[in-house]
């Protein structure tokens, strides 16, 4: 295909086959409304996302789908991990696995693995450049795997990370201590605020060292990857599918000091499956998590079966490191089309184009905490208009996320061999070691030691050196 394009340009035969020189005309469509084609989509949506997605699928089937002969069937695989495993099992034709779907939601690492099997369709020929230019550039760039000029992951909704907080209990703390929200703009400020909150709550009871944690975090890998980027270091630098590890010690020390150390001291916490669970039980006041996940922020705190109270939500942009660059994470799975036949691929692209039109895309993202993928929809004016038209939808999360992507450089790691395993090392290296150390610290406190005595050997320079060496070695072994 590339040789044809280089030799004779985008000829008529190529246009008819792949629609690469412009949108395919109706008479060129391989579809027949009298013989509908079924398009199966595997995804991981749940709750509000699933409801919104299913509603749009039904709308498509009853309108454009009926007109063109396309029937879309969506199926949730439960969560991202289950979806990834189901897709890999189907691709490898394992016993008991389902047939390969026409479309599946995927992050870059999973798409990379399936693409190596030759099962992923290049979607670029199905779009004109004018059509691609209407999408946020970095979202399209994310879908280009291994540095090749081929679009393998198509964006339908994105997200970033935001700082969400129990405003009700924050106000009590702020009134008593003079704490200000401006402190929460940096990670160093969050760490200091968490210490102040622990000491304030500790002073509310006669018992010593029973202060409460202020902050928690979802997606530890994001913390390390984006935190490093804000300090000018790309942990996984990928060029043409080849990765170089940059595990800078000074950068890692700052990340360690602003998560591991406050966690060990009890200023941060993580006990539930997600940090929204910890807010609900009153274990923390605030956390950084995805804008889509923030939609699950609880409406009340449940202390016990008989003690609950309502809380309000406050949303701020995710904190950055002092003196660093303005970098925010770009995340959210895209859609991968599999090579299951000319008609099925054509029908799949028709659905994706329809789904990402501004009207449909906004319906989906506003009810799910995701961000739209078209440039025209990614502005506060559009969102504010939607807020007036949808008064029952809480727009604070979406508006904050939109502001964040406009104020920051967006970053996501490129796909590379063993990328999932390398990210997994980052996901657990800092968080798990902090949890283990905290359990020992709590035991020491119960034995009568002071907080300083209980944490001393965990927060020493030797402790950091040991953690750094072990984590770096684990990454090198994976890569």
Protein Blocks (a to p, Z undefined) as FASTA:
>chain_A
ZZmmmmnopafklmmmnomnoccdfklpcbdfklccddddddfbehjlmmmmmmmmmmmm
mmmmmmnopacddddehiamlmmmmmmmmmnopghiacddfbdcddfklmmmmmmnopac
cfklmpcfklmmmpcfklmmmmpgghiacdfbdcfbdcdddddddfklmmmmmmmnopaf
klmmpmklmmmmmmmmmmmmmmmpmbehiaccfbdcehkllmmmmmmmmnopafbaceeh
iacddddfklmmmmmmmmmmmmmnopaccfbfblklmmmnopambdcddfklmmmpcfbd
cfblmlccddddddddddddehiacddddeddddddddebjklmmmmmmmmmmmmpmklm
mmmmmmnopacfbfklmcfklmmmmmmmmmmbcfklmmmmmmmmmmpccddddddehklm
mmmmmmmmmmmmmmmmmmmmmmmmmnopafklmmmmmmgmklmmmmmmmmmmmmmmmZZ
